[in-house]
């Protein structure tokens, strides 16, 4: 699924800021109107969730590695360049076996940037471990429940496409204003917006797979991975703002 047209390479924007100036990554698009048989749809869904679980494991390993080695955060510029570059590469190679290699490079890189962020919360807050586990558990619960609903109900959520694209753009611009003008309240509001938008995007992407509009499991995995990444970061920021106990 691509935020605009899956036949043209697209990029991803970044939104709400974390303690290192890193931001939530935005999904790369909205899908086409391709149709597929029930067998093809089931195969696509199986491949997508299998690849998604493997990429999440890859991110967890690289995040743990960066934490254990106490690697510094690469900074916003390197993160943007690395993310955009790997996303473009994945989009370009999405129809070949090298697309799988590139998506693991992308998610592994994002895991490396996530490790220092988690370490920062563990250091900044006395209940940092609890905050991280709350964000992790909430992210898993939201993703699993929304995916299950979209798969079992088979409702068509394609009507959400324009709303999601507009909402993501507004949230991105708001996050820039929050960063430039140092407005913590706006940052928190943007985090809440991302939680809602990424929840909608999970429904939208899953619906696209169910109804055959999305036919590439690599790009479907990218969108779902980005949604999960954004959910986790946003929930972590919200939990820290309301229940964090600073050292």
DARA-V804361 format. One record per pair of residues at least 12 apart in sequence whose ideal C-beta (glycine too) atoms are under 8 Angstrom apart, sorted by the first residue. I is the first residue (numbers start at 1). GAP is how many residues later the second one is. D is the distance in whole Angstrom. If there is no record, write none. Layout:
# DARA-V804361
I;GAP;D
I;GAP;D
This chain:
# DARA-V804361
1;26;8
1;27;8
1;28;6
1;29;6
1;30;4
1;203;8
1;204;5
1;207;5
1;212;8
1;213;5
1;218;6
1;219;6
1;222;5
2;26;5
2;27;3
2;28;6
2;29;7
2;89;7
2;217;6
3;23;7
3;24;6
3;25;5
3;26;3
3;27;6
3;162;6
3;165;8
4;25;5
4;26;7
5;24;7
5;27;7
6;23;6
6;25;6
6;26;5
6;208;8
6;210;7
6;213;6
7;25;7
9;79;6
9;82;5
9;83;6
10;18;5
10;19;5
10;81;6
11;17;7
11;73;5
11;76;6
11;77;6
12;13;5
12;14;5
12;15;7
12;16;5
12;71;7
12;72;7
12;75;5
12;214;7
13;12;8
13;13;4
13;155;8
13;159;5
14;12;7
14;66;6
14;69;8
14;158;7
14;161;8
15;153;8
15;156;5
15;157;5
15;160;4
15;175;6
15;179;6
15;215;7
16;155;7
16;159;5
16;162;8
16;171;6
16;174;5
16;175;5
16;178;6
16;217;7
16;218;6
16;221;7
17;158;7
17;161;7
17;162;5
17;170;6
18;99;5
18;102;8
18;215;6
18;219;7
19;98;7
19;101;4
19;102;7
19;105;7
20;53;4
20;55;7
20;56;8
20;96;6
20;97;6
20;100;7
21;54;7
21;55;5
21;158;8
22;51;7
22;54;6
22;57;5
22;91;6
22;95;6
23;53;7
23;152;6
24;151;8
24;170;5
24;205;7
24;206;4
24;209;5
24;210;6
25;58;6
25;85;7
25;201;5
25;204;6
25;205;6
26;142;6
26;146;7
26;200;7
26;204;8
27;141;8
27;174;6
27;178;8
27;195;8
27;196;5
27;199;5
27;200;6
28;59;6
28;63;7
28;191;7
28;194;6
28;195;7
28;198;7
29;190;8
29;194;7
30;131;5
30;134;7
30;135;7
30;174;7
30;178;8
31;174;8
31;177;5
31;182;5
31;183;4
31;188;8
32;181;6
32;182;8
32;183;8
33;180;6
34;178;6
34;179;6
34;180;8
34;181;5
35;177;5
35;178;8
36;176;4
36;179;6
37;175;8
40;172;7
40;175;8
41;168;7
41;169;6
41;170;8
41;171;6
44;165;6
44;170;7
44;171;7
44;173;5
44;176;7
45;106;7
45;164;5
45;165;7
47;170;4
48;161;6
48;169;4
48;172;5
48;173;5
48;176;7
51;49;7
51;52;7
51;166;6
51;167;7
51;170;5
52;169;5
52;172;5
52;173;6
54;50;8
55;48;6
55;49;6
55;52;4
55;166;6
55;170;6
56;51;7
56;169;7
56;172;7
58;46;5
58;49;5
58;50;5
58;53;7
59;48;5
59;49;7
59;51;6
59;52;3
59;55;7
59;166;8
59;170;8
60;51;7
61;47;8
61;50;7
62;46;5
62;47;8
62;49;3
62;50;5
62;53;7
63;48;4
63;49;7
63;51;5
63;52;4
63;55;7
64;51;7
65;47;7
65;50;7
66;45;7
66;46;5
66;47;8
66;48;8
66;49;3
66;50;6
67;48;4
67;49;8
67;51;6
67;52;5
70;49;7
71;41;7
71;44;7
71;45;6
72;44;6
73;40;6
73;43;4
73;44;7
73;47;8
74;38;8
74;39;6
79;34;5
82;27;5
82;31;8
83;23;7
83;26;7
83;27;7
86;16;6
86;19;5
86;20;4
86;23;6
87;19;6
87;135;7
89;13;5
89;16;8
89;17;8
90;12;4
90;13;5
90;16;6
90;128;7
90;129;8
90;132;6
91;128;7
91;131;8
94;122;5
94;124;5
94;125;5
95;121;7
99;119;5
100;118;7
103;115;6
103;118;6
103;119;6
106;116;7
107;118;6
110;119;6
114;115;8
117;116;7
118;14;6
121;115;6
121;119;6
121;123;8
123;124;7
124;116;8
124;120;8
124;122;6
124;123;6
125;115;6
125;119;4
125;120;6
125;121;6
125;122;7
126;119;5
126;120;7
126;121;5
127;116;7
127;117;7
127;118;5
128;116;8
131;105;6
131;108;5
131;109;5
131;112;7
131;113;6
132;104;7
134;101;8
134;105;5
135;97;6
135;100;4
135;101;4
135;104;6
136;96;7
138;93;8
138;97;5
139;89;6
139;92;5
139;93;5
139;96;6
142;57;6
142;60;8
142;89;6
143;59;6
143;81;8
143;84;8
143;85;6
143;88;7
146;53;6
146;56;5
146;57;6
146;60;7
147;55;6
147;59;5
149;54;7
150;52;7
150;53;5
150;56;4
150;57;5
150;60;7
151;55;6
151;59;6
154;56;6
154;57;8
155;52;7
156;51;6
156;55;6
157;43;8
157;46;5
157;47;5
157;49;8
157;50;4
158;46;7
158;49;6
158;50;7
158;53;7
158;55;7
160;40;5
160;43;7
160;44;5
161;43;7
163;37;7
164;33;6
164;36;5
164;37;6
164;40;6
167;26;7
167;29;8
167;30;5
167;33;8
168;29;6
170;23;8
171;19;6
171;22;4
171;23;6
171;26;6
174;12;6
174;15;7
174;16;5
174;19;7
175;12;7
175;15;5
178;12;6
184;57;8
187;50;7
188;49;7
188;50;7
188;53;5
191;42;8
191;43;4
191;44;8
191;46;5
191;47;5
191;50;8
192;42;7
192;46;7
194;36;5
194;37;8
194;39;8
194;40;4
195;36;6
195;39;5
195;40;6
195;43;7
197;33;8
198;29;4
198;30;8
198;32;5
198;33;5
198;36;7
199;32;7
201;22;7
201;26;5
202;22;7
202;25;5
205;15;6
205;18;5
205;19;6
205;22;7
206;18;8
208;12;7
